[in-house]
């Protein structure tokens, strides 16, 4: 299961995504591919160079203060991920709030 922690408060983000969806075999897992595409697309859209972004073996962690543009990027990313969570609750879990 992919576990996402998302805390956006006072223009500050604490975000992490760890794990694998285990929906299908490696390389054929459409849930993992969708989640990865959404996250990487969001990271590519960020404008701030002040964020601490760490990517290791598919796990992603982001923290730092946001400008208005990047706040919208993260809110949009969360909405997209929730759509996948609604359809695949056994493969993706999103925890919002304090990490």
C-alpha positions in Angstrom: 0.0 0.0 0.0 1.1 3.5 -0.7 0.9 5.7 2.4 0.7 9.4 1.9 1.0 12.0 4.7 -0.1 15.5 3.8 -0.1 18.5 6.1 -0.6 21.9 4.6 -1.0 24.6 7.2 0.0 28.3 7.3 1.7 28.1 3.9 3.9 25.2 5.1 3.9 21.7 3.6 4.9 18.4 5.1 4.3 15.7 2.6 5.5 12.1 2.2 4.7 9.2 0.0 6.1 5.7 0.8 5.4 2.2 -0.3 4.1 0.4 -3.3 0.4 0.1 -4.3 0.7 -3.7 -4.8 -2.2 -3.6 -7.2 -0.4 -5.6 -9.9 3.1 -6.9 -10.7 6.0 -4.4 -10.8 5.9 -2.6 -14.1 2.2 -3.3 -14.6 0.8 -1.5 -11.5 -1.5 1.2 -12.8 -2.3 2.5 -9.3 1.4 3.0 -8.6 1.9 4.6 -12.0 -0.9 7.0 -11.5 0.2 8.1 -8.1 3.8 8.5 -9.3 2.7 10.5 -12.3 0.6 12.9 -10.1 3.4 13.4 -7.6 6.2 13.9 -10.1 4.0 16.2 -12.2 3.3 18.3 -9.1 7.0 18.4 -8.2 7.9 19.5 -11.7 5.3 22.4 -11.5 6.8 23.8 -8.3 8.5 27.2 -8.5 10.1 27.6 -5.1 13.7 26.7 -4.7 13.3 26.8 -0.9 11.6 23.5 -0.5 13.4 20.4 0.9 12.7 17.6 -1.6 14.0 14.1 -1.1 13.4 11.2 -3.4 14.9 7.8 -2.5 13.9 4.5 -4.2 10.4 5.8 -5.1 9.7 7.3 -1.7 9.2 11.1 -1.7 9.4 13.7 1.1 8.8 17.4 0.8 8.9 20.1 3.5 9.1 23.8 3.6 7.3 27.1 3.2 5.1 27.6 0.2 4.4 30.6 -2.1 0.9 31.0 -3.4 1.6 29.1 -6.7 3.1 26.1 -4.9 0.2 26.0 -2.4 -2.2 25.6 -5.3 0.0 22.9 -6.9 -0.1 20.9 -3.6 -3.9 21.4 -3.2 -4.4 20.2 -6.8 -2.1 17.2 -6.2 -4.1 16.2 -3.1 -7.4 16.4 -5.0 -6.1 14.1 -7.7 -4.6 11.6 -5.2 -7.9 11.5 -3.3 -9.7 10.5 -6.5 -7.4 7.5 -6.8 -7.8 6.7 -3.1 -11.6 6.7 -3.5 -11.3 4.1 -6.3 -8.5 2.0 -4.8 -8.7 2.2 -1.0 -6.8 -1.0 -0.5 -3.8 0.4 -2.4 -3.6 4.0 -1.4 -4.1 5.7 2.0 -3.9 9.4 2.5 -3.5 10.8 6.1 -4.2 14.6 6.3 -3.2 16.8 9.2 -0.3 16.5 11.6 2.4 14.1 10.6 
